[in-house]
Amino acid sequence: MIQNFRTYDLALKFYRQLPNIEAPAHLKDQLLRAGSSIILNLAEGSAKPTTKDQRRFYAMAFGSTREIQAISDILNLTGQITDDLDHLAASIYKLVYTQ
C-alpha cells in the first residue's frame, strides 16, 4: 500500500466495487482492466522522480477513468458507484492539471 496518497486509496476503494457490477463479459473484462490500470498508473507515477514523469502516468490513469465513465454510460450505472467514480476522476484530474 502506498502511504499518504489519497487518490490511490480512492482508486483502490473504487476498484473493489467493480466485481459487483453486472455487465456483459466483454464490458466486465474491460471495466476490471481499466480499473486496475488506474491503480497501477497512480502507483507507478508516484515513484517517478520528476513532476513531468508523474503527470504522464497520472494522465494515463485519468484516461482509464474516462474509459470507465464511458462504460458506466453504456451500462446506465447510477448511485454510489458513479458518485465514487466522479470523486476519483476529480482527484486524478487535479493531479494531472493543477500541480
N, C-alpha and C positions, 0 to 999 in steps of 0.2 A: 504494500500500500504506500502511496506517495503521501507524505505528511504535509499538512498545511496548504493543500491545493484544492480549494473549494469546488472548482469546476470539474476536476477529476472525480471528486466524491459525488457530485450531481450526476455525472455521466455513468458512474458505476451503479448508482441507485436506479437511474432510468433503465439501464441495460437489464437489470434484474427483473424488471416488469415485462420485458418483451416476450418471454416464453408464454405468458398468459394470454397474449393476443391471438385470436383466431383469425387465420388468413389462409389463402391457398398456399400450397407448398412453395411455389416459386417466390411468392412475396414474403413468406415467413423466412425463407433462407436469406433473401436479400436484406430483410429487416434485421436479422441477427448479425449478418456480416457487417452491415453499416453501423450497427450499434457497437460492435466490438472495435471497429475501425476508429470510432470516436475516442474510446478509452485508450487504445494503443497509440494513436497520434498525439493525444494530450500527454501521455506518459513520455513518449519519445521526445516531443518538443520541450518538455520541462527539463530534459537533460542536456539540451543544446547550450553551447556557451554564449551565443550572441542572440540579441533580440531578433535580428533578421532571420536566423535559423529557426528560432522558436516560432515566430509568426508563420513561417512556411508550414510547419506541422500543425499549428493551430488552425490555419486556413483549410488544411485537408480535413481536419476534424469538423470544421464548420460545413464543408461540402457534404460530408456524410450526414450531418444533422439535417441539411436541406433535403437530402435523399429520403431520410425517414419522414420528414414533413410531407413529401410527395406521396409516399406510401400511405401515410396517415390520411391524406386526402382521398386516395384511391379507395381505402377501406372505410372511409367515412367515420373515423375514430373521433370520439369526444371524451370529455370528462377529465379525470385526474391525469391520465396518460398524456393528453395533449397539453394540459397545463404544465406538467413537468417538462415536456419537450420544449415548450416555449421558453420556460425558465432556463433550461440548458442552452438553447440557441442564443438567448440574450447574453448569457455568461461567456460563451465562446466568442460571440461577436465582439464583446469588449476586449477579449484577449488579442483578437486579430487587428481590430481597427482603432483602438483607443489607447494603446500603450505608448 
